[in-house]
Amino acid sequence: MIFKRVGTGRPYPAHGLDANTWASVPPRQVRLDELVTTKDTLQLAALLDDDSTFYGDLFAHVVQWRGELYLEDGLHRALRAALAQRGVLHARVHAVAGDPA
């Protein structure tokens, strides 16, 4: 199994982070098998596009909430890592304020 679980939405509260705020979060390594996806489909063009990160962040966005790591943005990066047989992904991880975990 690549991911811990495949989800279909964002169960955590809105965090209000914009692109500039995400950019200020330092990236770290996250194991793919600890991630819960927030999407269950992928645009194949995003996975295959050589320039898929040209306009976006180079790192995936992960939200930590209630002890879970949710892959909010960067599913194509995570799948590329899995296809390359890498078990980790460099991601920006934001812990939701007030999270008891």
TIMI-2910 file (N, C-alpha, C, CB; in pm, 1 decimal, decimal comma, always signed):
<rs>
+----------+----------+----------+----------+----------+----------+----------+----------+----------+----------+----------+----------+------+
!      n_x !      n_y !      n_z !     ca_x !     ca_y !     ca_z !      c_x !      c_y !      c_z !     cb_x !     cb_y !     cb_z ! resn !
+----------+----------+----------+----------+----------+----------+----------+----------+----------+----------+----------+----------+------+
!    +84,3 !   -117,9 !     +0,0 !     +0,0 !     +0,0 !     +0,0 !    +89,1 !   +124,5 !     +0,0 !    -96,0 !     -0,4 !   +122,4 !  Met !
!    +52,1 !   +221,9 !    -79,7 !   +131,2 !   +344,2 !    -90,1 !    +99,3 !   +439,0 !    +24,2 !   +106,2 !   +413,3 !   -224,4 !  Ile !
!    -30,4 !   +464,6 !    +47,5 !    -74,1 !   +559,4 !   +148,5 !   -137,8 !   +486,8 !   +266,4 !   -172,5 !   +659,9 !    +88,5 !  Phe !
!   -146,7 !   +556,4 !   +377,9 !   -213,8 !   +499,9 !   +494,2 !   -361,3 !   +475,5 !   +462,3 !   -199,2 !   +593,3 !   +616,6 !  Lys !
!   -421,2 !   +575,1 !   +394,3 !   -561,7 !   +565,8 !   +357,9 !   -590,5 !   +662,8 !   +244,7 !   -652,7 !   +594,6 !   +479,6 !  Arg !
!   -686,8 !   +630,5 !   +161,1 !   -730,1 !   +719,9 !    +54,5 !   -859,9 !   +785,0 !    +99,4 !   -748,3 !   +643,5 !    -81,5 !  Val !
!   -856,9 !   +915,7 !   +112,5 !   -974,8 !   +990,6 !   +153,9 !  -1038,7 !  +1061,5 !    +36,3 !   -938,6 !  +1091,0 !   +261,9 !  Gly !
!  -1151,5 !  +1125,2 !    +63,0 !  -1223,4 !  +1194,9 !    -43,7 !  -1258,0 !  +1337,6 !     -5,7 !  -1349,7 !  +1120,0 !    -79,1 !  Thr !
!  -1194,3 !  +1391,2 !    +94,5 !  -1221,4 !  +1528,2 !   +134,9 !  -1130,2 !  +1569,0 !   +248,4 !  -1367,3 !  +1544,6 !   +175,8 !  Gly !
!  -1149,4 !  +1692,0 !   +290,3 !  -1068,6 !  +1748,5 !   +398,0 !  -1148,2 !  +1743,6 !   +528,6 !  -1025,7 !  +1894,6 !   +364,7 !  Arg !
!  -1117,5 !  +1650,7 !   +618,3 !  -1193,5 !  +1640,0 !   +742,6 !  -1154,8 !  +1743,9 !   +847,4 !  -1175,7 !  +1503,4 !   +800,1 !  Pro !
!  -1046,5 !  +1812,3 !   +826,6 !   -996,9 !  +1910,8 !   +922,3 !  -1059,4 !  +2047,9 !   +893,9 !   -842,2 !  +1919,2 !   +916,7 !  Tyr !
!  -1060,0 !  +2136,5 !   +993,7 !  -1116,6 !  +2270,5 !   +973,8 !  -1030,0 !  +2352,7 !   +877,5 !  -1129,9 !  +2343,8 !  +1109,1 !  Pro !
!  -1092,3 !  +2451,1 !   +816,5 !  -1020,1 !  +2539,4 !   +724,0 !   -905,3 !  +2607,5 !   +797,8 !  -1115,9 !  +2645,8 !   +662,1 !  Ala !
!   -787,8 !  +2607,8 !   +734,8 !   -669,9 !  +2665,9 !   +800,2 !   -639,1 !  +2805,7 !   +749,8 !   -549,3 !  +2577,1 !   +779,0 !  His !
!   -689,8 !  +2844,1 !   +635,7 !   -672,4 !  +2980,3 !   +585,3 !   -534,0 !  +3014,0 !   +532,3 !   -705,1 !  +3074,8 !   +691,6 !  Gly !
!   -449,9 !  +2913,1 !   +508,9 !   -315,7 !  +2939,9 !   +457,3 !   -321,5 !  +2970,6 !   +308,4 !   -222,5 !  +2820,4 !   +483,6 !  Leu !
!   -251,4 !  +3076,8 !   +268,2 !   -239,1 !  +3107,0 !   +126,3 !   -100,9 !  +3061,3 !    +78,6 !   -260,7 !  +3259,8 !    +99,1 !  Asp !
!    -72,2 !  +3082,3 !    -48,5 !    +53,7 !  +3034,6 !   -107,1 !   +175,6 !  +3093,2 !    -35,3 !    +59,4 !  +3070,1 !   -256,0 !  Ala !
!   +169,5 !  +3220,6 !     +1,5 !   +283,2 !  +3283,6 !    +70,1 !   +305,4 !  +3224,3 !   +208,0 !   +261,5 !  +3433,9 !    +82,0 !  Asn !
!   +198,3 !  +3195,7 !   +279,5 !   +211,0 !  +3137,6 !   +412,8 !   +265,7 !  +2995,6 !   +402,7 !    +75,1 !  +3138,1 !   +485,9 !  Thr !
!   +214,1 !  +2917,5 !   +307,2 !   +266,8 !  +2781,8 !   +287,9 !   +416,8 !  +2787,7 !   +258,4 !   +191,7 !  +2709,3 !   +172,5 !  Trp !
!   +458,2 !  +2885,8 !   +178,9 !   +599,6 !  +2896,5 !   +142,0 !   +689,1 !  +2922,4 !   +262,6 !   +618,4 !  +3007,1 !    +40,1 !  Ala !
!   +632,6 !  +2976,6 !   +370,1 !   +713,3 !  +3004,5 !   +489,4 !   +727,4 !  +2881,5 !   +580,4 !   +651,3 !  +3119,9 !   +568,1 !  Ser !
!   +653,4 !  +2774,8 !   +551,3 !   +662,4 !  +2652,2 !   +630,9 !   +779,9 !  +2570,1 !   +577,9 !   +528,1 !  +2569,6 !   +625,1 !  Val !
!   +879,1 !  +2540,2 !   +661,0 !   +995,4 !  +2465,6 !   +610,8 !   +957,2 !  +2321,7 !   +573,9 !  +1108,1 !  +2465,0 !   +716,4 !  Pro !
!  +1007,6 !  +2272,9 !   +461,6 !   +976,7 !  +2135,0 !   +422,9 !  +1051,6 !  +2033,2 !   +508,9 !  +1010,7 !  +2113,1 !   +275,8 !  Pro !
!   +991,6 !  +1916,0 !   +520,0 !  +1055,4 !  +1804,7 !   +589,1 !  +1011,0 !  +1676,2 !   +520,9 !  +1019,7 !  +1803,4 !   +741,7 !  Arg !
!  +1077,7 !  +1568,5 !   +553,0 !  +1041,6 !  +1440,2 !   +493,7 !   +922,8 !  +1379,7 !   +566,4 !  +1160,6 !  +1343,6 !   +496,8 !  Gln !
!   +831,4 !  +1323,7 !   +486,7 !   +713,4 !  +1255,9 !   +539,9 !   +704,8 !  +1120,5 !   +471,0 !   +581,8 !  +1340,5 !   +517,8 !  Val !
!   +679,4 !  +1017,7 !   +547,4 !   +664,3 !   +883,9 !   +489,1 !   +530,4 !   +875,3 !   +415,4 !   +673,5 !   +773,7 !   +599,5 !  Arg !
!   +533,8 !   +817,6 !   +296,6 !   +412,0 !   +803,1 !   +217,8 !   +308,2 !   +719,1 !   +290,7 !   +443,6 !   +740,8 !    +82,8 !  Leu !
!   +352,2 !   +616,6 !   +361,3 !   +256,5 !   +527,7 !   +427,1 !   +195,5 !   +588,2 !   +554,2 !   +324,1 !   +396,9 !   +461,0 !  Asp !
!   +231,3 !   +712,5 !   +586,8 !   +169,0 !   +784,1 !   +698,1 !    +66,2 !   +885,8 !   +649,3 !   +275,4 !   +854,1 !   +781,8 !  Glu !
!    +55,7 !   +903,4 !   +517,9 !    -31,5 !  +1004,8 !   +460,8 !   -171,4 !   +952,6 !   +431,9 !    +29,0 !  +1058,7 !   +334,7 !  Leu !
!   -268,7 !  +1039,0 !   +457,0 !   -407,2 !  +1014,7 !   +416,9 !   -436,7 !  +1115,7 !   +307,0 !   -509,1 !  +1028,2 !   +539,3 !  Val !
!   -479,2 !  +1069,3 !   +191,2 !   -506,6 !  +1161,6 !    +81,5 !   -639,6 !  +1232,5 !   +104,5 !   -508,0 !  +1087,0 !    -53,5 !  Thr !
!   -653,5 !  +1349,8 !    +46,3 !   -780,7 !  +1422,2 !    +52,3 !   -850,3 !  +1416,8 !    -83,6 !   -758,0 !  +1569,5 !    +95,8 !  Thr !
!   -788,8 !  +1348,9 !   -178,0 !   -846,1 !  +1330,7 !   -312,0 !   -834,1 !  +1183,6 !   -347,3 !   -774,0 !  +1421,1 !   -419,6 !  Lys !
!   -932,5 !  +1134,0 !   -419,2 !   -924,8 !   +994,0 !   -461,4 !   -903,3 !   +979,9 !   -611,7 !  -1051,0 !   +920,7 !   -421,0 !  Asp !
!   -883,5 !  +1093,1 !   -679,9 !   -854,7 !  +1089,6 !   -823,0 !   -738,1 !  +1183,8 !   -853,2 !   -980,5 !  +1128,7 !   -906,2 !  Thr !
!   -674,4 !  +1160,2 !   -964,7 !   -559,5 !  +1239,7 !  -1006,2 !   -574,1 !  +1273,2 !  -1153,4 !   -426,3 !  +1164,9 !   -979,3 !  Leu !
!   -541,7 !  +1394,8 !  -1187,9 !   -536,3 !  +1432,5 !  -1328,0 !   -407,4 !  +1374,9 !  -1384,9 !   -543,5 !  +1588,4 !  -1346,7 !  Gln !
!   -418,2 !  +1281,7 !  -1477,9 !   -301,0 !  +1214,3 !  -1531,9 !   -202,4 !  +1313,4 !  -1592,2 !   -342,6 !  +1112,4 !  -1636,2 !  Leu !
!   -251,4 !  +1420,6 !  -1651,8 !   -162,9 !  +1521,9 !  -1709,7 !    -71,2 !  +1582,4 !  -1603,4 !   -245,3 !  +1632,5 !  -1777,2 !  Ala !
!   -121,1 !  +1599,3 !  -1481,2 !    -38,5 !  +1655,4 !  -1373,8 !    +73,5 !  +1560,1 !  -1335,2 !   -124,3 !  +1687,1 !  -1251,1 !  Ala !
!    +46,4 !  +1430,9 !  -1341,8 !   +147,9 !  +1332,0 !  -1307,5 !   +256,5 !  +1324,3 !  -1413,9 !    +84,1 !  +1195,4 !  -1288,4 !  Leu !
!   +217,7 !  +1333,9 !  -1539,1 !   +311,3 !  +1314,1 !  -1649,1 !   +381,1 !  +1441,3 !  -1696,1 !   +239,8 !  +1253,3 !  -1763,7 !  Leu !
!   +331,2 !  +1556,5 !  -1657,8 !   +385,4 !  +1683,4 !  -1705,0 !   +522,4 !  +1709,9 !  -1643,6 !   +289,5 !  +1798,2 !  -1672,2 !  Asp !
!   +623,4 !  +1729,7 !  -1728,1 !   +758,8 !  +1759,3 !  -1679,5 !   +765,4 !  +1892,3 !  -1605,1 !   +857,0 !  +1760,9 !  -1795,9 !  Asp !
!   +679,0 !  +1986,2 !  -1642,0 !   +679,2 !  +2119,0 !  -1580,1 !   +565,8 !  +2135,5 !  -1480,2 !   +669,4 !  +2226,7 !  -1686,7 !  Asp !
!   +522,4 !  +2027,9 !  -1417,1 !   +405,7 !  +2034,4 !  -1329,4 !   +427,6 !  +2123,5 !  -1207,9 !   +368,4 !  +1896,1 !  -1283,9 !  Ser !
!   +551,1 !  +2151,1 !  -1171,5 !   +576,5 !  +2237,6 !  -1055,2 !   +615,3 !  +2379,4 !  -1096,4 !   +686,8 !  +2177,6 !   -968,2 !  Thr !
!   +608,1 !  +2413,0 !  -1225,1 !   +653,8 !  +2543,4 !  -1272,1 !   +579,8 !  +2658,1 !  -1204,7 !   +637,3 !  +2553,1 !  -1421,9 !  Phe !
!   +448,4 !  +2647,8 !  -1192,4 !   +369,5 !  +2755,7 !  -1133,9 !   +332,6 !  +2730,4 !   -988,4 !   +244,6 !  +2776,2 !  -1214,0 !  Tyr !
!   +364,6 !  +2615,5 !   -935,1 !   +324,5 !  +2582,8 !   -798,9 !   +443,0 !  +2563,5 !   -707,2 !   +239,8 !  +2459,1 !   -798,2 !  Gly !
!   +412,7 !  +2522,4 !   -588,3 !   +514,5 !  +2495,7 !   -487,5 !   +588,8 !  +2367,4 !   -524,6 !   +450,9 !  +2484,2 !   -345,5 !  Asp !
!   +716,4 !  +2362,5 !   -499,5 !   +794,9 !  +2242,3 !   -526,9 !   +766,0 !  +2131,1 !   -426,6 !   +943,2 !  +2275,4 !   -525,7 !  Leu !
!   +704,9 !  +2166,3 !   -313,9 !   +679,7 !  +2069,8 !   -207,7 !   +529,8 !  +2047,2 !   -190,0 !   +742,4 !  +2117,4 !    -76,1 !  Phe !
!   +496,5 !  +1925,3 !   -152,0 !   +357,3 !  +1893,4 !   -122,9 !   +313,3 !  +1966,6 !     +4,1 !   +338,1 !  +1740,1 !   -107,3 !  Ala !
!   +181,8 !  +1983,3 !    +17,6 !   +125,5 !  +2046,7 !   +136,5 !    +51,2 !  +1941,4 !   +217,7 !    +30,7 !  +2164,3 !    +98,2 !  His !
!    +89,4 !  +1929,7 !   +345,3 !    +31,5 !  +1830,3 !   +435,0 !    -22,8 !  +1902,8 !   +558,1 !   +137,2 !  +1721,5 !   +475,4 !  Val !
!   -142,1 !  +1862,7 !   +599,8 !   -203,6 !  +1919,1 !   +719,3 !   -206,3 !  +1811,7 !   +827,2 !   -347,5 !  +1972,3 !   +689,5 !  Val !
!   -152,2 !  +1845,3 !   +943,5 !   -153,3 !  +1753,0 !  +1057,3 !   -272,8 !  +1789,1 !  +1145,2 !    -18,1 !  +1759,9 !  +1139,0 !  Gln !
!   -360,2 !  +1691,1 !  +1166,3 !   -479,6 !  +1714,1 !  +1246,6 !   -523,2 !  +1585,1 !  +1312,8 !   -592,9 !  +1771,2 !  +1160,8 !  Trp !
!   -543,7 !  +1590,6 !  +1442,1 !   -587,2 !  +1475,4 !  +1521,9 !   -499,6 !  +1351,9 !  +1500,4 !   -731,1 !  +1441,5 !  +1488,8 !  Arg !
!   -370,2 !  +1374,9 !  +1497,5 !   -275,9 !  +1264,7 !  +1486,5 !   -260,0 !  +1206,4 !  +1346,8 !   -316,8 !  +1157,8 !  +1577,6 !  Gly !
!   -325,0 !  +1264,9 !  +1249,0 !   -316,7 !  +1216,2 !  +1109,8 !   -246,8 !  +1321,1 !  +1024,3 !   -459,2 !  +1184,4 !  +1052,1 !  Glu !
!   -182,7 !  +1275,4 !   +918,5 !   -119,2 !  +1363,2 !   +820,2 !   -200,3 !  +1355,4 !   +691,7 !    +31,0 !  +1323,2 !   +795,3 !  Leu !
!   -263,3 !  +1466,3 !   +653,8 !   -348,7 !  +1471,1 !   +535,4 !   -276,2 !  +1539,5 !   +420,2 !   -480,5 !  +1544,2 !   +566,6 !  Tyr !
!   -265,8 !  +1470,4 !   +308,9 !   -202,2 !  +1524,7 !   +189,2 !   -302,6 !  +1615,6 !   +118,8 !   -153,0 !  +1410,2 !    +93,8 !  Leu !
!   -289,6 !  +1745,0 !   +142,3 !   -385,4 !  +1841,3 !    +87,4 !   -354,7 !  +1874,3 !    -58,9 !   -384,8 !  +1969,6 !   +170,9 !  Glu !
!   -228,1 !  +1890,9 !    -88,8 !   -188,2 !  +1925,8 !   -225,4 !    -57,1 !  +1854,8 !   -255,9 !   -173,7 !  +2081,2 !   -243,2 !  Asp !
!    -47,5 !  +1795,5 !   -374,1 !    +75,3 !  +1728,1 !   -413,2 !    +58,8 !  +1579,3 !   -435,0 !   +179,2 !  +1750,9 !   -310,6 !  Gly !
!    -63,9 !  +1535,7 !   -463,6 !    -87,1 !  +1393,9 !   -488,8 !     +0,4 !  +1344,1 !   -603,1 !   -234,7 !  +1368,6 !   -520,4 !  Leu !
!    +16,9 !  +1425,5 !   -706,8 !   +100,7 !  +1384,0 !   -819,7 !   +247,0 !  +1368,7 !   -777,6 !    +89,3 !  +1485,5 !   -934,6 !  His !
!   +294,6 !  +1453,7 !   -687,3 !   +432,2 !  +1440,1 !   -638,4 !   +447,8 !  +1312,0 !   -556,0 !   +472,1 !  +1563,1 !   -553,7 !  Arg !
!   +348,0 !  +1283,1 !   -474,3 !   +352,2 !  +1161,8 !   -392,4 !   +351,8 !  +1036,6 !   -480,3 !   +232,8 !  +1158,7 !   -295,0 !  Ala !
!   +271,0 !  +1035,8 !   -584,1 !   +267,4 !   +919,5 !   -673,0 !   +396,8 !   +906,5 !   -752,6 !   +148,2 !   +929,3 !   -768,4 !  Leu !
!   +453,5 !  +1019,5 !   -791,8 !   +584,0 !  +1012,5 !   -859,4 !   +688,6 !   +950,0 !   -768,0 !   +630,0 !  +1153,1 !   -903,9 !  Arg !
!   +688,8 !   +989,1 !   -641,2 !   +783,2 !   +931,5 !   -544,6 !   +760,1 !   +781,8 !   -530,9 !   +769,7 !  +1000,4 !   -406,9 !  Ala !
!   +635,3 !   +740,4 !   -523,3 !   +603,8 !   +597,9 !   -510,8 !   +646,8 !   +521,0 !   -634,8 !   +454,0 !   +578,2 !   -486,4 !  Ala !
!   +623,6 !   +577,2 !   -751,8 !   +663,9 !   +510,0 !   -876,0 !   +815,7 !   +498,2 !   -886,9 !   +608,9 !   +585,5 !   -997,2 !  Leu !
!   +886,3 !   +591,1 !   -823,7 !  +1032,7 !   +586,2 !   -822,5 !  +1084,1 !   +501,0 !   -706,0 !  +1090,7 !   +728,4 !   -813,6 !  Ala !
!   +993,6 !   +433,2 !   -638,1 !  +1023,7 !   +344,2 !   -526,3 !  +1088,2 !   +418,0 !   -408,8 !  +1114,9 !   +232,3 !   -572,9 !  Gln !
!  +1044,9 !   +542,3 !   -389,4 !  +1087,0 !   +618,6 !   -271,9 !   +973,3 !   +613,8 !   -170,8 !  +1124,3 !   +767,1 !   -309,3 !  Arg !
!  +1002,4 !   +590,6 !    -47,9 !   +900,6 !   +580,3 !    +55,7 !   +873,7 !   +710,4 !   +128,6 !   +940,3 !   +477,2 !   +153,9 !  Gly !
!   +946,1 !   +817,7 !    +90,2 !   +928,1 !   +946,5 !   +156,3 !   +903,7 !  +1055,8 !    +53,3 !  +1050,5 !   +980,7 !   +242,8 !  Val !
!   +847,4 !  +1163,2 !   +101,6 !   +814,5 !  +1279,2 !    +20,0 !   +855,4 !  +1402,7 !    +98,9 !   +661,6 !  +1282,5 !    -17,8 !  Leu !
!   +912,7 !  +1500,4 !    +32,8 !   +941,5 !  +1627,9 !    +98,5 !   +814,4 !  +1712,0 !    +93,5 !  +1062,4 !  +1702,6 !    +29,9 !  His !
!   +769,3 !  +1754,9 !   +209,9 !   +642,7 !  +1827,9 !   +218,2 !   +651,2 !  +1937,3 !   +323,1 !   +526,8 !  +1732,3 !   +250,6 !  Ala !
!   +565,9 !  +2035,9 !   +305,5 !   +547,1 !  +2139,0 !   +407,0 !   +432,2 !  +2089,2 !   +494,5 !   +516,6 !  +2282,8 !   +342,8 !  Arg !
!   +455,8 !  +2078,5 !   +624,8 !   +355,7 !  +2023,4 !   +715,7 !   +305,4 !  +2134,2 !   +807,7 !   +414,2 !  +1905,4 !   +798,4 !  Val !
!   +174,6 !  +2157,6 !   +802,7 !   +110,4 !  +2257,4 !   +888,1 !    +24,5 !  +2186,4 !   +991,6 !    +24,9 !  +2356,6 !   +804,1 !  His !
!    +52,7 !  +2211,7 !  +1118,7 !    -28,2 !  +2155,6 !  +1226,4 !   -142,2 !  +2253,2 !  +1255,6 !    +58,2 !  +2128,8 !  +1355,0 !  Ala !
!   -265,4 !  +2204,8 !  +1247,4 !   -382,3 !  +2289,2 !  +1270,8 !   -382,4 !  +2335,9 !  +1416,1 !   -513,7 !  +2212,9 !  +1237,5 !  Val !
!   -401,5 !  +2465,9 !  +1435,4 !   -403,9 !  +2523,4 !  +1570,5 !   -515,1 !  +2461,7 !  +1652,8 !   -421,2 !  +2675,8 !  +1564,6 !  Ala !
!   -485,4 !  +2432,1 !  +1776,7 !   -584,4 !  +2374,1 !  +1865,8 !   -598,8 !  +2223,9 !  +1851,0 !   -715,8 !  +2438,4 !  +1842,6 !  Gly !
!   -512,4 !  +2163,7 !  +1769,1 !   -517,9 !  +2018,8 !  +1751,5 !   -473,3 !  +1951,1 !  +1880,3 !   -429,6 !  +1973,4 !  +1632,0 !  Asp !
!   -558,0 !  +1867,6 !  +1939,4 !   -520,9 !  +1804,0 !  +2065,8 !   -412,9 !  +1697,9 !  +2053,0 !   -641,2 !  +1743,0 !  +2127,5 !  Pro !
!   -382,9 !  +1654,2 !  +1929,9 !   -285,6 !  +1544,7 !  +1912,7 !   -145,0 !  +1590,9 !  +1919,6 !   -306,6 !  +1475,6 !  +1783,5 !  Ala !
+----------+----------+----------+----------+----------+----------+----------+----------+----------+----------+----------+----------+------+
</rs>
